[in-house]
Amino acid sequence: MRMRIPGLVALAALVAAGCAAGAGPGQPAGLTQVAGLGSLSFPNSGAAAAQAPFARGVLLLHSFEFDTAAGAFREAQTADPSFALAYWGEAMTYNHPLWRQVDRDAALAALARLGTTPADRAATAPTDREKGYLAAVEALYGEGGKTDRDLAYLAAMADLSARFPDDDEARAFHALAILGSRDGVRDFATYMRAAALAQPVFDRNPDHPGAAHYLIHAFDDPIHAPLGLPAAQKYADIAPGAAHAQHMTSHIFVAMGMWEDVVAANIRARDTQDAGNTAHGGHANVCGHYSSWLQYGHLMLDQHAEAAALLDACYERVSGAPTAEEIGYFLSMRARQILDTEDWTLRDRWTWTPPAGADPAVGRRRFHYDWVNAFAALRQGDPSAARALVARPTSDAMVKIPADELRGLLAIADGRADEGIRLLEAAAAAEDAQPFEFGPPRIFKPTHELLGEELARLGRTDEARAAFTRANERTPGRKLVKRL
């Protein structure tokens, strides 16, 4: 199934409609600028001493610097213990809508310091607008499952932004609530609704980190990415003190194949994060999101030595006492180094012993490590590891596509070319049917790319050209996508 995405002309009309509906002349009044984080207009009833940490907390919240934001909101609480929005802000830091993470207990504990019940807490807010923010966060952490709470929060933010149309913070958080209502699963029509809300905020205040951030998320796919380029090019300058802001720009750059910009953005993100970690006695995050995307950018520029150096540092970390997240990043970085350089001998350079255990996540990591080794061996003419891997029983749907890629290659190697191509076509169709994922390919060897390579080897040039065209639609500028 191909991505069904509205055309750029229709989308531009949608965004323009959003601007016409909500945009006012000039910038909003009362802008507060915080060095390194951007600016906002958020009038409130807090004491004067609480204003600086509160503004810093909201701007950090917009850039998903959740831990640091929580600290800033607690500073505001200390400065003014009755400041309702300071507790609202801390509670908001425990919901990470696009990362599918929420800590309801921590949020309720923060709110409980303001008052024991929602009614008690609402009574501390002196204005209807501030009561609206509290009502929204109460819905976010109320009763029911996560999806129900997300939808209740979305309804509350829609009501708040409708009642206070000049409140750019309400509009920005409403846009984020729309994005979060899909629990991280990309739905293009929904994401365009969020863009139509965030764009007028960005137009009125080009230094608003939330507006730029949420526009990037809304346009984070190869079709819509050009619409997100102005926000991506601005966001790094808006919030140089936020590592996630530096990285986030590269979402648009990856979707457009702008590899030098991908590298520059993630160097800034890594260095900003490492500076913060060092200041708090931590260590450099060498097996993390920013290092992984940085390595991918280097590989797309054929900067193999720079990419390998990043993987070496991650490998050293994994050889000690890594977290599960660090292991995951190591496996993806190792896979890309081997597959995207097509240097099959590298499978012997970064060896790892997968742990035993029945946990599905452990089994998935074990499969992905073995899959890369099997693929490399198969390319070197040894099919034994691939045969053993596809014979391994599994009920994990997340490994079916790469397993079918191996089955297709084995069939072709055994002289059953038509069967092998059918298997690869089925794998490509299965990838197309999944919700679109941003960033470096989640499937280590993209299915359309592999299908095109095999069709080209078989001399089926027209079919190969069609497969490569589709591959380029999904991963623009990827260097392994052939031009026939």
N, C-alpha and C positions, 0 to 999 in steps of 0.2 A: 504494500500500500504506500503510495507516495504521500508526502506531506501536502495536505490541503491547506494552503495559506492564502489569505487575501492578497490581491495585487498591491503593489506599492502605491499606485494612484489612489485606490480605494482607501488604503491605510492613511495616506497623507490627508485625505478628506476627513477621515475620522479624527485625526489629531488636530486638524485645523478647527473642526467643530468643537473640540474640547477647549481650544484656546478662545474661540469666540464666546463660549458659554461662560467662562470663568475669569478671563484675563482682564485686568484693570490697567489703567495707564501707569507706566513707570514701576519702580520697585515698591514693595510694601513699606509702610511706615515703621519706624522703630527697629530697623535692622540692627542685630547684634553680631559683630564679627569676632570670631575666636581664631587666633593665629594658628595656622596649620590644620584647621578643621572646617572652615567655611563660615557661612552666616545664616541667620534665621531671624524671623520676627515671631516671638512667642510671649505676648504679654500675659502676666500672671499675677497672683496675689502674694507671692513669696516675699520674704524680707529682702532688703537690699543685699545683705551679706550672702544670701543663697543664690543670687542671680548668676554669678559667674560660674560656679560649679554646675548649676542646673543647665545653663546654655551649653556648657561643654559636654554634659551628659547626653543631651538630646542630639547634638551633632555627632558624637561618637556612636550613639544608637543608630543613627541614619547610616553610618558607615559599617555597621555590624561589628564594631569593636566592643562587644558586649561586656566583657569583664571590666575593662577600663571605664566604660559608661556606668556600670553599677557602682563602682567606687566614687565616681563624680556625684551621682545622685545621693549616695550616703553622706558625702560632704555637705550637700545642700540640706539634707535632713538634720545634720548636726547644727548647721547655721540657723535653721528655722524648723524646730521639731513639729510644728503644726502645718507645715507646707505640704498640702495634699499632693500636688503634682510631683514632688520629689519622690514620694512613695509610688505613685503611678509609674514614674520613669524607671525606678529600680525593678518593679514588677515586669515591665516591658522587656527588660534585658534577659529575662529567663525564657522568652519565647523566640525561637530562631526559625521563622516560618518557612524559609526557602531551604533550610538544612534538615527539615523534618525532625527538629529537636524541641522539646519543651520540658521545663522543670516546674511543674505546677506547684509542688510543695514549697519550693524556694520562693516562688512568686506570692503564694498565699501568706507565707511567713513574713515577707516584706510588708504586705498590705496590713497584716495583723498588728504591726507596730503603729499604724495610723489609727486603727479602730478595730474592735472585735467583730463587727458585723458590717455588711455593705451599707446598711442604713447609717450606722455610726460614722463610717468613713465618708459617706456622701455629705453628712452634716458638717464636716470640716472644710468643705469646698465652698467658698463664699459666692461664686458666680455660676450661672447656668452652664456656661461653657466648660468650666473646670469640672462641674458635676458630670458633664457629658463624657469627658475623658475618663473619669473614674468609672462611670457606668459601662463604658466600653471595655476597660480592663477587667471589670468584674465579670462581664460576659465571657471574656477570653479564658478566664480561669474558673468559670462556674461549673455547674453540674453537667454530666453527659460525657460522651466520648470526644476525642480531639476534633474530629471533623465537625461535629455539632457545635462545639465551642468556637471553632474557627468561623463558621457561618454566622453564629450569633454575634461575634465580634465584628464581622464584616457589616452586618446590618446596623450595628451600633455606630460604626464609623461612617457609614453612608448617611445615617441620620444626622450625625454631628456635623459633617461637612456640608450637608444641605442647609442646616439651620444657621451655620456660620460660614457663608460662602467666601468671606474675605480671609479666612483662617487658612493660610498655606500649610501649616503643620497638620491640620485636620485633613486637608486634601492629600498631602503626601502620605500620611499614615493610612488613609483610605486606599490609596493606590497600592501600598504594600499589603494591606489586608486582602485586596483582590488577588494579588499574586499568591499570597499565602493560602487562599481558599482552595487551591488545587493541590496542597500538600506537596509542593515541589514537582508535580507532574505538569509538563508544559502543555498548555491548552492555548492555541494561538488566539482564538476569539477573546478569551478571558484576558490574556496578556495585553491585547490591544486596548481593552477597556482601561487597564491600569495605565498604559501609556497616555491615553487621552486625558487622564487626570493629572499625571505628573508633568506633562509638557508645559502647561500654562505656568506652573510653579517655576520651572526652569527658565521660562521666558521672562517672568517677572524678576527672578532673582537667580542669575546665572552662577552664583556662588553657593547655592543650596545643595548640600551633599546628597540629601535624600532624593531630590528630584533627579539629579544626574544618575545616581545609583539605580533607582527604580526604572528609569528609562533604559539603562543598559540591560537590566534583567528582562524587561519587556521585549526588547529587540534582539535578544541573544540567540540568533539563529542566522544561517547564511542568507536567507531571503531578506529579512528585515534589518540586518546589521547596518547597512548604510544609513538608515534612519537614526541609529544609535551612535554614529560616529561623532557628531558634535558633542554629545554628552561624554563620550569616552575620552575625547581629546581635551576636555575641560576638567574632568573629575580629578585627575592627578594633581592639577594646580589648585583645585579647591581644597583638597585635604591631604597635603604632603605629610601630615603627622599621623595618618591612618594607613597602616599597611594594607588593609583590605581594599581601601580605595585605590591604592596604587595597582594592586593586582587586578581589581575588577575591570579596569579599562581593557585588559588583555582579552576579556571575553569577546568583545567586539573585534579586536584585532585578529584573534584566532578565526573567528567566523568569516573574516575577509582575507585571510592568508597574508596578513601584514606581519611577517615573522620578526623583523628587526624591532618593531614596536612591541611585540610579545616579549622578546628578550629584555628590552629596556624596562618595561613595566614590571616584570617579575624580579629583576635585579633590585629595583627600587623597593618593591614590596618585601623581598627577603631582607634587605639591609635595614629597612625600617622596623620590621618585626624583630630581627636579631638585636638591634639597638635597645628595643624595649625589654627583650628577654634578659640581656646582659645587665641592664640597669636594675633589674629585679632579681639578680643572682641566678638566672636561668642559663640554658645553653642554646646554641644556634640550632634552629629547626632544619636539619639537613634532610630529613625524610618527611617532607610536608607538601602542602598544596602548592606553595609558591615555587619550591625547588622542582617539583614535578613539571609544572607548566614551563618553567625556565628551561629545563632540559629538553622538553618537546620543541620549544622555539629554536634552540641550538641545533637540534637534529634536522629541522626543516630548512635550516640554513647550511646544512652539511658541515656544521662545526662539531664534528664527532668528538674531538679531544675535550672540548669544553663540556659537552654532554656527559662524557665518560667520567670526568672529574667530579661532577655532581653526583653521579651514581656511586663512585668510589666512596665519597663521604657518607652517603646514605648506607652503603654496604657496611662500612665500619660501625655505624650506629646499630644496624640490625644484628651485627655480630656480638653485641653486648646484651643489653636487657631492653629490647624494643617494646613499644606498645603495639597493640593490634593495628592501630591506624598507621604507624610507621611501617609495619610489615606490608600493609596494603600498598603504600606508596612505593616501597622498594620493589615489589613485584611488578607494578605497572611501569616504573622507570626501567627496570631490567628488561621487561618485554619490549619496550620501545627502542632501547639501545640495540637489541639484537635484531628485531624485525625491521626497524626503519633504516638501519645501516646495511641490512642484509649480509652481515658478517656472522655467519652461523657458528664460527668457532668461539664466539664470545660466550656461548652457553657454558663453557668450562671456566670462565673467568670469575663470574659471580655466582658461585654455587651456594646452595642453602638447603638445610634439612627441614622439610615441612613437619610440623608437629603432628602427633597422632591425636585423635579425639573425634567424637561424634558430632560436635557442633557444626551446623551447616556452613557457617562462615569459615571455619577451619578447613572443612572439606573443599570449599570453593577456592580458597587460597592455594591449597595443595594441588587442585586440578589446574589452576592457571599457571603455576610454576611448571608442572609437568607438561602442560600443553605447549608452552614456548619451547621446551627442550625437544618435544616430539616433532613440532613443526620444523625446527632447525635441522634435526636429524633427517627428517623426510626430504628436505631440500638438499641435503648432502647425499641422498640416495639410500638411506637406511630407514625403512618403514616400520621396523619392529616396535619402537616406542609408541608410534601413532596407533598401531594395531592394538597394543596392550591398553592404551588409554581409552580408546573408543569402546573396548570390550568391558571396561570397568563399569559396574552397575551404578546408576545414580538416578535420583528422582528430582534433581535440582534443575529447574527450568532455566536458570541463569547460565548454565554451562552447555545448554543444548546447541546454541548457534555455533560456538567454536568447535564443539564436538562434530557437528555436521560439516563444518569446513574440512576437518581432517578426513571424515568419511568420503567427502567428494574428491579430495586429493588422492586418497588411497584407491578409489575406484578408477580414476584416470591413470594412476601408476600401474594398475593391474590390467590396463587395456580396455576398460569399460568406460570410454570417454563420455558417451551420451548419458550414462547413468551418473557419472561424476558431475557433469555440468548440471544435470537436474537437481542434484543434491546442493550444489553451490547456489543455484537459482532459488531453491527453497530457503536456504540460509539467508540470502539477500532479502527475500520477501519477508521473512520473519523479523529481520532487523528493521525493515521499513515499517512494519506493523507496530513496533515499539514506540512509546512516546519519545519525541526527539530529545536528545541529550546534548547539552552545550559542551564546548571545550574539546580537548584531545579525545580521539575516538575511545569510547568505552570498550568496544570490541577491538582487541589489540590489532588484529588484521582485518580492516574493514571489508565487509563481505563483497561489495560491488567492485572494490579494487582487486580482490583476489579472483573474483569471477572474470574480470577483464583480463588479468594476467594469464589465466588458464585458457581462455578463449583465444587469446593472441598466440599462445604456444601451439594451439591446435590449428592455427591458420584461419580461424573464423573471425576475420578482421572486422566485418560490419557489426557482428554481435559484440565483439570486444570493444569497439568504439562506443557503442550504446552503453555498455557497462561502465566504461571509464567516464562517460558524460554524467551518468548518474552518480558515480563516486565523487566527481568534482562538485556536483550540486550539494552533496552532504558535507564534504570536507574541502572547501575551496583552497587552492594553492598548495595542497599536499603534494610533496615532491615525488612520491611514488606513483601518483596517478599518471598513467601514460597518455601521450598525445599521439593518436594514430591518424 
